[in-house]
Amino acid sequence: MTQPTQTRKNPQPTPTGRATRPTPAVDAMPFRRPNYLLLGAGAILLLIGYSLLLVPAHFVDAKEFSPALYIAPVVIMGGFGTLLYAILKR
């Protein structure tokens, strides 16, 4: 359920004597500075995670440690989680 936008009940007169139209009480920008910082951090985490997938030049085997197999998926999921949190945070 959405709430109706609030408007001013008594419009203020302008210097010419005419009343202005009521303006809706809505924020101009949906995101603030922390949101943009988190979006940037999430994008950087995604870049790091996907670049970790490119590190091994040989076949990835579960018998030996490989950043592409163990670290990259965690970093990528952290990047997506950070992006989701940055979008939903108010």
Number of C-alpha atoms within 10 A of each C-alpha: 3 4 5 7 9 11 13 11 9 10 13 13 11 9 7 6 8 10 12 11 13 13 12 11 10 10 7 6 6 9 14 11 8 12 18 14 12 19 20 16 16 24 17 14 22 22 14 15 22 16 12 20 18 11 12 12 7 6 7 13 9 9 6 7 11 17 15 18 16 13 14 22 17 13 19 22 15 16 24 16 13 20 22 14 15 21 15 10 12 10
